[in-house]
């Protein structure tokens, strides 16, 4: 077994990853069930399990290829694997925490004080979790991480503190903080559940304690007062709104080692105040920066203040940016990479010339899968359509990674729904300049008003009132706006409301066993709104009998 003076070995790290993967596998359904929506779209547990299992698989493969793999090399494999395997927002946040933790240990200077080294690494992971999101919210995985690292630091300062005592204190503090998350986040209190991401982090920290001490913590019991009746909340919307920022600014940023952390903290703070859709990831002197703003000069000036920005790219959503990006590259042409939630949807995207990555609730693609699709398509210009709010961040990281490693331009249009992606790809025109094509696709997606029909899997309180398991729910722009007992009636209501704001084209995508329903709803639209064209497609998506849009 490899020995290092701060008590961390590659064997120990591998044992922890194995235990964490198995624990998340066992807890994934329980964590997925901590869903604040009445339909089973929650997959936080699945995302966190897949993120950690990807790291385990990569570390195993690396050790088999090189039995003499050093701790530092193994840590580097783990950091990259979690980033590439990250799925959903929870997976991305967890991957950032892993990266910060292992990087701190790999370069730790407190090798004669192992407990302090571990605690400091946990504190760095906490800072990374807060930095991974544009607007931190308490009562989430962030709060749980902060409580764990604070407890670790407190124990580490005791004379003679041992690493296993640090891990035990951190895990216990995380469980206590998790129990209090409903007091900090109203939607959790209304739902009677704890935060799903925080619960997943507790599973990981319990695995750390087990790997260190050989003891397994007491089985998890939900806090007194929580229950399993979640409340529906608005699906978070990102940046594609008509009154949102007008410019997308991207650049690579070189920083010197001295003061790098402080510079990134200040950069994130500055950019967060300028716009949204903020992603700042990287390390070791090279960072990828992406933000949507109205003030382009201020966004670039923030980079100049922090370090040396280069490969600066600005895209205007309203008009073409002067000049085109021309690159001499073996990669040629332009491709669209689209995430599809059903076999019929996959065929629709493929028929439009897109490269399809399978996705949807419960099987959202990882950063690595999206990066693989971008790489394998061979195009010099790539447009990515995530078609799901929880996949946007993974797509952004894949795009920035591709641009850093390949000679390729990648634009992510943050489509929130499958039908928005269909609208965008329908106006894709490779003959246009890249910026003009992205601008047209972005505008089309932005103006596609979307809705859906699904069936409640549990009792809940929605914006439209209470619902019971088996009730039909009508979704408009991510909000549960209609509660009824008949699929066709609710679907007609949703489309009538969407058409209340005008429209020329209605697109109806049927789900599993929903073809006849789609045809009846199409007939209703044609009779009620004779001036509107109707297109019906068989999407084959699960959970949603109908997806609809109005353009």
C-alpha positions as CSV (number, residue, x, y, z in Angstrom):
1,X,0.0,0.0,0.0
2,X,1.4,3.5,-0.9
3,X,2.2,5.5,2.1
4,X,2.3,9.3,2.4
5,X,2.9,11.4,5.4
6,X,-0.6,13.1,5.4
7,X,-2.2,9.6,5.7
8,X,-3.9,9.5,2.3
9,X,-3.1,6.6,0.0
10,X,-4.4,5.7,-3.4
11,X,-5.7,2.4,-2.0
12,X,-7.7,4.4,0.6
13,X,-9.1,6.8,-2.0
14,X,-10.2,3.8,-4.2
15,X,-11.8,2.2,-1.2
16,X,-13.8,5.3,-0.5
17,X,-14.9,5.7,-4.1
18,X,-16.1,2.1,-4.1
19,X,-18.0,2.5,-0.9
20,X,-19.5,5.8,-2.0
21,X,-20.6,4.3,-5.3
22,X,-22.3,1.3,-3.7
23,X,-24.0,3.6,-1.1
24,X,-25.3,6.0,-3.7
25,X,-26.6,3.0,-5.7
26,X,-28.5,1.8,-2.7
27,X,-29.9,5.3,-1.8
28,X,-30.5,6.6,-5.3
29,X,-34.3,5.7,-5.4
30,X,-34.7,7.2,-1.9
31,X,-32.9,10.4,-3.0
32,X,-34.8,10.6,-6.3
33,X,-38.1,10.4,-4.2
34,X,-37.1,13.6,-2.4
35,X,-38.6,15.4,-5.4
36,X,-40.7,18.6,-5.0
37,X,-42.7,17.9,-8.1
38,X,-45.8,15.6,-8.3
39,X,-44.4,13.9,-11.4
40,X,-41.4,11.5,-11.1
41,X,-38.8,13.7,-12.7
42,X,-36.5,13.9,-9.7
43,X,-33.2,12.1,-10.4
44,X,-30.8,13.8,-8.1
45,X,-29.8,10.4,-6.6
46,X,-29.4,8.9,-10.0
47,X,-27.2,11.8,-11.2
48,X,-25.0,11.7,-8.2
49,X,-24.6,7.9,-8.4
50,X,-23.7,8.0,-12.1
51,X,-21.2,10.8,-11.5
52,X,-19.4,8.9,-8.7
53,X,-19.6,5.6,-10.6
54,X,-17.9,7.2,-13.6
55,X,-15.1,8.3,-11.4
56,X,-14.8,4.8,-9.9
57,X,-14.7,3.2,-13.4
58,X,-12.0,5.5,-14.6
59,X,-9.8,5.1,-11.5
60,X,-10.1,1.3,-11.8
61,X,-9.1,1.4,-15.4
62,X,-6.2,3.7,-14.7
63,X,-4.9,1.4,-11.9
64,X,-5.2,-1.7,-14.1
65,X,-3.3,0.0,-16.9
66,X,-0.6,1.2,-14.5
67,X,-0.2,-0.8,-11.3
68,X,2.3,1.7,-10.0
69,X,0.0,4.7,-10.4
70,X,1.0,7.3,-7.9
71,X,-1.4,9.1,-5.5
72,X,-1.0,12.4,-7.5
73,X,-1.8,10.7,-10.8
74,X,-4.7,8.8,-9.3
75,X,-6.1,12.1,-7.9
76,X,-5.8,13.7,-11.3
77,X,-7.8,10.8,-12.9
78,X,-10.4,11.1,-10.2
79,X,-10.8,14.9,-10.7
80,X,-11.2,14.7,-14.4
81,X,-13.4,11.7,-14.3
82,X,-16.0,13.3,-12.0
83,X,-16.1,16.4,-14.2
84,X,-16.5,14.3,-17.4
85,X,-19.1,12.0,-15.8
86,X,-21.1,14.8,-14.1
87,X,-24.8,14.5,-14.8
88,X,-27.4,17.2,-14.0
89,X,-26.8,20.1,-11.7
90,X,-26.3,18.0,-8.7
91,X,-23.6,15.9,-10.5
92,X,-21.8,19.1,-11.7
93,X,-21.7,20.5,-8.2
94,X,-20.5,17.3,-6.8
95,X,-17.8,17.0,-9.4
96,X,-16.6,20.5,-8.6
97,X,-16.3,19.5,-4.9
98,X,-14.4,16.4,-5.8
99,X,-12.0,18.3,-8.0
100,X,-11.3,20.9,-5.3
101,X,-10.8,18.2,-2.6
102,X,-8.4,16.0,-4.5
103,X,-6.5,18.9,-5.9
104,X,-5.9,20.3,-2.4
105,X,-4.7,16.9,-1.2
106,X,-2.5,16.4,-4.2
107,X,-0.7,19.7,-3.4
108,X,-1.1,19.7,0.4
109,X,1.6,21.6,2.3
110,X,0.5,20.5,5.8
111,X,1.8,17.0,5.5
112,X,2.9,16.9,9.1
113,X,-0.6,17.8,10.2
114,X,-2.9,15.3,8.4
115,X,-6.1,16.2,10.2
116,X,-5.7,19.9,9.3
117,X,-4.9,18.9,5.7
118,X,-8.1,16.9,5.4
119,X,-10.2,19.6,7.0
120,X,-8.7,22.3,4.7
121,X,-9.4,20.1,1.7
122,X,-13.1,19.8,2.8
123,X,-13.3,23.5,3.3
124,X,-11.9,24.0,-0.2
125,X,-14.5,21.6,-1.6
126,X,-17.2,23.7,0.1
127,X,-16.0,26.9,-1.5
128,X,-16.0,25.1,-4.8
129,X,-19.7,24.0,-4.3
130,X,-20.7,27.6,-3.7
131,X,-18.7,28.8,-6.7
132,X,-20.2,26.2,-9.0
133,X,-23.6,27.9,-8.9
134,X,-24.3,31.4,-10.0
135,X,-26.7,32.3,-7.1
136,X,-26.1,30.2,-4.0
137,X,-29.2,29.2,-2.1
138,X,-29.1,28.0,1.5
139,X,-31.0,24.9,2.6
140,X,-29.4,22.9,-0.2
141,X,-26.3,20.8,-0.7
142,X,-24.3,24.0,-0.2
143,X,-25.5,24.4,3.4
144,X,-24.8,20.7,4.1
145,X,-21.3,21.0,2.7
146,X,-20.6,24.1,4.8
147,X,-21.7,22.5,8.0
148,X,-19.5,19.4,7.3
149,X,-16.3,21.4,6.5
150,X,-16.9,23.8,9.5
151,X,-17.1,20.8,11.8
152,X,-14.0,19.3,10.2
153,X,-12.0,22.5,10.7
154,X,-13.1,22.7,14.4
155,X,-12.1,19.1,15.2
156,X,-8.8,19.5,13.3
157,X,-7.7,22.3,15.6
158,X,-7.8,20.1,18.6
159,X,-4.4,18.8,19.9
160,X,-3.7,15.3,18.6
161,X,-6.7,15.3,16.3
162,X,-6.9,12.3,13.9
163,X,-8.2,12.1,10.4
164,X,-10.9,9.6,11.3
165,X,-12.2,12.0,13.9
166,X,-12.3,14.8,11.3
167,X,-14.3,12.5,8.9
168,X,-16.7,11.4,11.7
169,X,-17.4,14.9,12.8
170,X,-18.0,16.1,9.2
171,X,-20.5,13.3,8.5
172,X,-22.4,13.9,11.7
173,X,-22.5,17.7,11.1
174,X,-23.8,17.1,7.5
175,X,-26.6,14.9,8.8
176,X,-27.6,17.5,11.3
177,X,-27.5,20.2,8.7
178,X,-29.6,18.1,6.3
179,X,-32.4,17.8,9.0
180,X,-32.6,21.6,9.2
181,X,-32.8,22.3,5.4
182,X,-36.6,22.5,5.5
183,X,-36.2,25.4,7.9
184,X,-34.1,27.3,5.4
185,X,-35.9,26.6,2.1
186,X,-39.7,27.1,2.2
187,X,-40.4,24.7,-0.7
188,X,-38.9,21.9,1.3
189,X,-40.9,22.8,4.4
190,X,-44.1,22.8,2.3
191,X,-43.2,19.5,0.8
192,X,-42.2,17.9,4.1
193,X,-38.9,16.7,2.7
194,X,-35.2,17.4,3.1
195,X,-33.0,18.6,0.3
196,X,-32.1,15.8,-2.2
197,X,-28.6,17.1,-3.1
198,X,-27.8,17.5,0.6
199,X,-29.0,14.0,1.3
200,X,-26.7,12.7,-1.5
201,X,-23.8,14.5,0.0
202,X,-24.5,12.9,3.3
203,X,-24.3,9.5,1.7
204,X,-20.9,10.4,0.3
205,X,-19.6,11.7,3.6
206,X,-20.9,8.6,5.4
207,X,-18.8,6.6,2.9
208,X,-15.8,8.7,3.8
209,X,-16.4,7.9,7.5
210,X,-16.8,4.2,6.7
211,X,-13.6,4.0,4.6
212,X,-11.7,5.8,7.4
213,X,-13.0,4.0,10.5
214,X,-14.5,0.8,9.2
215,X,-17.8,1.7,11.0
216,X,-21.0,2.3,9.1
217,X,-23.2,5.2,10.4
218,X,-26.7,4.5,11.7
219,X,-29.3,4.0,9.0
220,X,-30.8,7.2,7.7
221,X,-34.2,8.2,9.2
222,X,-36.1,11.2,7.9
223,X,-36.3,14.0,10.4
224,X,-39.5,14.2,12.5
225,X,-42.1,16.3,10.7
226,X,-41.1,15.4,7.2
227,X,-43.2,13.2,5.0
228,X,-43.5,12.2,1.4
229,X,-46.1,14.7,0.0
230,X,-44.1,17.1,-2.2
231,X,-45.3,20.4,-3.5
232,X,-45.0,21.5,-7.0
233,X,-42.8,24.6,-7.7
234,X,-42.0,26.4,-10.9
235,X,-39.3,24.7,-13.0
236,X,-36.3,27.1,-12.8
237,X,-35.9,29.1,-15.9
238,X,-32.5,30.0,-17.2
239,X,-31.5,32.8,-19.6
240,X,-33.6,32.6,-22.8
241,X,-36.2,35.2,-22.0
242,X,-37.2,38.1,-24.2
243,X,-35.9,40.6,-21.6
244,X,-32.8,38.6,-20.8
245,X,-29.2,39.6,-21.5
246,X,-28.4,40.3,-25.2
247,X,-24.8,39.0,-25.4
248,X,-23.0,35.8,-24.8
249,X,-19.4,36.4,-23.8
250,X,-16.8,33.6,-23.6
251,X,-13.1,33.5,-23.1
252,X,-10.2,31.5,-21.8
253,X,-8.4,33.0,-18.8
254,X,-4.8,32.6,-17.8
255,X,-4.0,33.3,-14.2
256,X,-0.7,33.1,-12.3
257,X,-0.5,30.8,-9.3
258,X,-0.2,33.6,-6.8
259,X,-3.6,34.8,-5.9
260,X,-5.5,32.6,-8.3
261,X,-8.2,31.6,-5.9
262,X,-8.9,35.1,-4.8
263,X,-9.0,36.3,-8.4
264,X,-11.6,33.7,-9.3
265,X,-13.7,34.5,-6.3
266,X,-13.7,38.2,-7.3
267,X,-14.3,37.4,-11.0
268,X,-17.4,35.2,-10.2
269,X,-18.7,37.9,-7.9
270,X,-18.3,40.6,-10.6
271,X,-19.8,38.5,-13.4
272,X,-22.7,37.4,-11.3
273,X,-23.6,41.0,-10.9
274,X,-23.5,41.6,-14.6
275,X,-25.7,38.8,-16.0
276,X,-26.6,35.2,-15.8
277,X,-25.9,31.7,-17.1
278,X,-22.5,32.0,-15.4
279,X,-20.0,29.1,-15.6
280,X,-16.4,29.5,-14.4
281,X,-14.6,26.2,-14.2
282,X,-10.9,25.2,-14.4
283,X,-7.8,25.4,-12.3
284,X,-4.0,25.3,-12.3
285,X,-3.8,28.6,-14.1
286,X,-6.3,28.0,-16.9
287,X,-10.0,28.7,-16.6
288,X,-13.0,28.7,-18.9
289,X,-15.4,31.6,-18.5
290,X,-19.0,31.9,-19.9
291,X,-21.6,34.5,-19.1
292,X,-24.6,36.2,-20.7
293,X,-24.6,40.0,-20.2
294,X,-25.8,43.3,-21.6
295,X,-22.5,45.0,-21.0
296,X,-19.8,43.2,-23.0
297,X,-17.0,45.6,-22.1
298,X,-17.6,45.1,-18.4
299,X,-17.5,41.3,-18.7
300,X,-14.2,41.4,-20.6
301,X,-12.7,44.1,-18.3
302,X,-13.5,41.7,-15.4
303,X,-11.3,39.1,-17.1
304,X,-8.5,41.6,-17.7
305,X,-8.6,42.6,-14.0
306,X,-8.3,38.9,-13.0
307,X,-5.6,37.8,-15.5
308,X,-5.1,37.4,-19.2
309,X,-8.3,36.6,-21.2
310,X,-7.8,35.2,-24.7
311,X,-9.9,33.5,-27.4
312,X,-12.6,36.0,-26.6
313,X,-15.9,35.3,-28.3
314,X,-19.0,37.5,-28.3
315,X,-22.3,36.6,-29.8
316,X,-25.2,39.0,-30.1
317,X,-28.6,37.4,-29.9
318,X,-30.3,40.1,-31.9
319,X,-27.9,40.9,-34.7
320,X,-24.9,39.3,-36.3
321,X,-21.5,40.1,-34.7
322,X,-19.3,41.8,-37.3
323,X,-16.8,39.3,-38.7
324,X,-16.8,35.5,-38.7
325,X,-14.6,33.0,-36.8
326,X,-12.6,31.3,-39.5
327,X,-10.3,28.5,-38.5
328,X,-7.9,26.3,-40.5
329,X,-8.8,22.9,-39.1
330,X,-9.2,19.3,-40.1
331,X,-12.7,19.6,-38.6
332,X,-15.1,21.0,-41.2
333,X,-18.7,22.0,-41.5
334,X,-21.3,22.5,-38.9
335,X,-23.4,20.0,-36.8
336,X,-26.2,20.1,-34.3
337,X,-26.0,17.9,-31.2
338,X,-29.4,17.4,-29.7
339,X,-30.6,15.6,-26.5
340,X,-33.7,13.5,-27.3
341,X,-36.0,12.1,-24.6
342,X,-37.7,9.4,-26.7
343,X,-37.1,7.2,-29.9
344,X,-39.6,9.2,-32.0
345,X,-38.0,12.5,-30.9
346,X,-34.6,11.0,-31.7
347,X,-35.8,10.3,-35.3
348,X,-37.2,13.8,-35.6
349,X,-33.8,15.4,-34.6
350,X,-31.9,12.9,-36.8
351,X,-34.1,13.7,-39.8
352,X,-33.1,17.3,-39.4
353,X,-29.5,16.3,-39.5
354,X,-28.7,16.4,-35.8
355,X,-26.4,14.1,-33.9
356,X,-28.6,12.6,-31.1
357,X,-27.7,11.9,-27.5
358,X,-30.2,9.9,-25.5
359,X,-31.6,11.8,-22.5
360,X,-34.7,12.6,-20.5
361,X,-35.6,12.2,-16.8
362,X,-33.7,9.4,-15.2
363,X,-31.2,9.1,-18.0
364,X,-29.8,12.6,-18.5
365,X,-26.6,12.6,-20.4
366,X,-23.3,13.2,-18.7
367,X,-20.8,15.9,-19.6
368,X,-18.6,13.2,-21.0
369,X,-21.3,11.9,-23.3
370,X,-22.0,15.3,-24.6
371,X,-18.3,16.0,-25.1
372,X,-17.9,12.7,-26.9
373,X,-20.8,13.7,-29.3
374,X,-19.2,17.1,-30.0
375,X,-15.8,15.4,-30.6
376,X,-17.0,12.6,-32.7
377,X,-19.1,14.7,-35.1
378,X,-16.0,16.1,-36.7
379,X,-17.5,19.5,-37.3
380,X,-15.6,22.8,-36.9
381,X,-18.8,24.5,-35.6
382,X,-21.2,22.7,-33.3
383,X,-24.6,23.8,-31.9
384,X,-25.7,22.0,-28.8
385,X,-29.4,21.7,-27.8
386,X,-29.8,20.3,-24.3
387,X,-33.6,20.4,-24.4
388,X,-33.8,20.1,-20.6
389,X,-33.1,22.6,-17.9
390,X,-31.1,20.2,-15.8
391,X,-28.8,19.3,-18.7
392,X,-27.9,22.9,-19.6
393,X,-25.0,23.2,-17.2
394,X,-23.5,19.9,-18.3
395,X,-23.7,21.0,-21.9
396,X,-22.0,24.3,-21.1
397,X,-19.1,22.5,-19.4
398,X,-18.8,20.1,-22.3
399,X,-18.7,23.0,-24.8
400,X,-16.0,24.9,-22.9
401,X,-14.0,21.7,-22.5
402,X,-14.2,20.9,-26.2
403,X,-13.1,24.4,-27.1
404,X,-10.1,24.1,-24.8
405,X,-9.0,20.8,-26.2
406,X,-10.1,20.9,-29.8
407,X,-10.0,23.4,-32.7
408,X,-13.8,23.8,-32.6
409,X,-16.4,26.5,-32.0
410,X,-19.3,25.3,-29.8
411,X,-22.5,27.2,-28.9
412,X,-25.1,26.0,-26.4
413,X,-28.6,27.2,-26.9
414,X,-30.1,26.6,-23.5
415,X,-33.4,25.0,-24.6
416,X,-35.6,24.0,-21.7
417,X,-37.9,21.6,-23.5
418,X,-37.8,19.1,-26.3
419,X,-40.3,21.1,-28.4
420,X,-38.0,24.2,-28.1
421,X,-35.2,22.1,-29.5
422,X,-37.4,21.0,-32.4
423,X,-38.3,24.6,-33.1
424,X,-34.6,25.6,-33.1
425,X,-33.4,22.7,-35.3
426,X,-36.2,23.5,-37.8
427,X,-34.6,26.8,-38.7
428,X,-31.0,25.5,-38.7
429,X,-29.3,26.5,-41.9
430,X,-25.7,25.5,-42.5
431,X,-25.4,27.9,-45.4
432,X,-25.6,30.9,-43.0
433,X,-22.7,32.1,-41.0
434,X,-22.3,30.4,-37.6
435,X,-23.3,33.5,-35.6
436,X,-26.3,34.1,-37.8
437,X,-27.4,30.5,-37.6
438,X,-27.1,30.5,-33.8
439,X,-28.9,33.8,-33.6
440,X,-31.9,32.5,-35.6
441,X,-32.1,29.2,-33.7
442,X,-31.9,31.0,-30.4
443,X,-34.6,33.5,-31.3
444,X,-36.9,30.7,-32.6
445,X,-36.4,28.6,-29.4
446,X,-37.0,31.7,-27.3
447,X,-40.4,32.4,-28.9
448,X,-41.7,28.8,-28.8
449,X,-44.2,28.8,-26.0
450,X,-44.3,25.3,-24.6
451,X,-46.4,23.0,-22.5
452,X,-47.1,19.4,-21.7
453,X,-49.6,17.0,-20.2
454,X,-48.6,14.4,-17.6
455,X,-50.2,12.3,-14.7
456,X,-49.4,13.0,-11.1
457,X,-47.6,10.1,-9.3
458,X,-48.4,11.5,-5.8
459,X,-50.4,13.9,-3.8
460,X,-49.2,17.5,-4.0
461,X,-50.1,21.2,-3.9
462,X,-49.6,22.9,-7.3
463,X,-50.1,26.4,-8.6
464,X,-53.5,25.3,-9.9
465,X,-54.5,23.8,-6.6
466,X,-54.2,20.4,-4.9
467,X,-53.8,17.2,-6.9
468,X,-54.0,13.5,-6.1
469,X,-52.1,10.6,-7.5
470,X,-53.6,9.8,-10.9
471,X,-54.8,13.4,-11.6
472,X,-54.0,14.8,-15.0
473,X,-51.6,17.8,-14.9
474,X,-51.3,20.5,-17.5
475,X,-47.9,22.2,-17.7
476,X,-47.3,25.6,-19.2
477,X,-43.7,27.0,-19.4
478,X,-42.6,24.6,-16.6
479,X,-45.4,25.5,-14.2
480,X,-48.3,23.1,-13.3
481,X,-51.2,25.3,-14.4
482,X,-54.1,22.9,-14.8
483,X,-55.4,20.0,-12.7
484,X,-58.0,17.7,-14.1
485,X,-59.2,14.1,-14.5
486,X,-59.1,13.7,-18.3
487,X,-56.0,13.8,-20.6
488,X,-57.8,15.2,-23.6
489,X,-59.7,18.0,-21.7
490,X,-56.5,19.1,-19.9
491,X,-54.5,19.0,-23.1
492,X,-57.1,21.1,-24.9
493,X,-57.1,23.6,-22.0
494,X,-53.3,23.9,-22.1
495,X,-53.3,24.6,-25.9
496,X,-56.2,27.1,-25.7
497,X,-54.2,29.0,-23.1
498,X,-51.0,28.9,-25.1
499,X,-52.9,30.1,-28.2
500,X,-54.5,32.9,-26.2
501,X,-51.3,34.9,-26.9
502,X,-51.6,34.2,-30.6
503,X,-49.6,31.8,-32.8
504,X,-49.4,30.4,-36.3
505,X,-48.1,26.9,-35.7
506,X,-48.9,24.3,-33.1
507,X,-46.6,21.3,-32.7
508,X,-48.0,18.2,-30.8
509,X,-45.6,15.4,-29.8
510,X,-47.2,12.2,-28.6
511,X,-45.6,10.1,-25.9
512,X,-45.8,6.4,-25.3
513,X,-49.3,5.2,-26.2
514,X,-50.4,8.8,-26.9
515,X,-50.9,8.8,-30.7
516,X,-54.7,8.7,-30.6
517,X,-54.8,11.4,-27.9
518,X,-52.6,13.6,-30.0
519,X,-54.9,13.2,-33.1
520,X,-58.0,14.1,-31.0
521,X,-56.3,17.2,-29.6
522,X,-55.1,18.2,-33.0
523,X,-58.7,18.0,-34.3
524,X,-59.8,20.2,-31.4
525,X,-57.2,22.9,-32.3
526,X,-58.1,22.8,-36.0
527,X,-61.8,23.2,-35.1
528,X,-61.3,25.9,-32.4
529,X,-58.5,27.8,-34.1
530,X,-58.9,27.3,-37.9
531,X,-56.2,29.9,-38.7
532,X,-53.5,27.8,-37.0
533,X,-51.4,25.1,-38.7
534,X,-51.0,21.9,-36.7
535,X,-48.1,19.4,-36.9
536,X,-48.4,16.1,-35.0
537,X,-45.3,13.8,-34.3
538,X,-44.8,10.5,-32.5
539,X,-42.1,11.3,-29.9
540,X,-42.3,8.1,-27.9
541,X,-41.2,9.9,-24.7
542,X,-42.1,8.4,-21.3
543,X,-44.1,10.1,-18.5
544,X,-45.5,12.8,-20.7
545,X,-48.4,11.7,-23.0
546,X,-48.2,15.0,-24.9
547,X,-45.6,17.7,-25.4
548,X,-46.9,20.9,-27.2
549,X,-45.6,24.2,-28.4
550,X,-47.0,27.3,-30.1
551,X,-44.9,29.5,-32.4
